[in-house]
Amino acid sequence: MSGSKKYSISLPEDLAEAARTHVGPGGFSAYVAEALEQRVAMDKLREIVADFKTDNDPLSREEIEAARAVLRHDQRDSSGAAA
């Protein structure tokens, strides 16, 4: 990730307090940044899937399961767990 910049955002108070309670006051910004990273990644994935559906035939069950296996493997690798 590149450098940081301070932003002012509004959040529902109960949501912000639940997050702050979970991570503590020093981890709030990192927690929000991680959540935004995940949301941006999911939005990009939705765009890829939509483009794929437009340009290709439907996937078979085997192709879907193979893709899920790859995603599970990648998630374990990025979390630091053994693959």
C-alpha positions, 0 to 999 in steps of 0.5 A: 500500500502507498502512503497514508492520507488523512480523511474525514468520514462519517460512520454509523456510531454503533458500527464504529464503536463495535469496530473500535471495541474489537481492535482498540483505539490504535487499530481502528484506521488499519481495520477500516483500511483493511475492510476497504481493501477487501471491498475494493477487491470484491468490487473488482472481482464482480466486474471481472465475473460480469465481463466473463459472463458477457463474453463466455459460455456458462462455467461448468460445476468442475470449473467453478469448484477448481476456481474455488479451490484456487481462491481458498489456496490463495487466501491461506497463502495471504493469511500466512497459514501453511498451504 
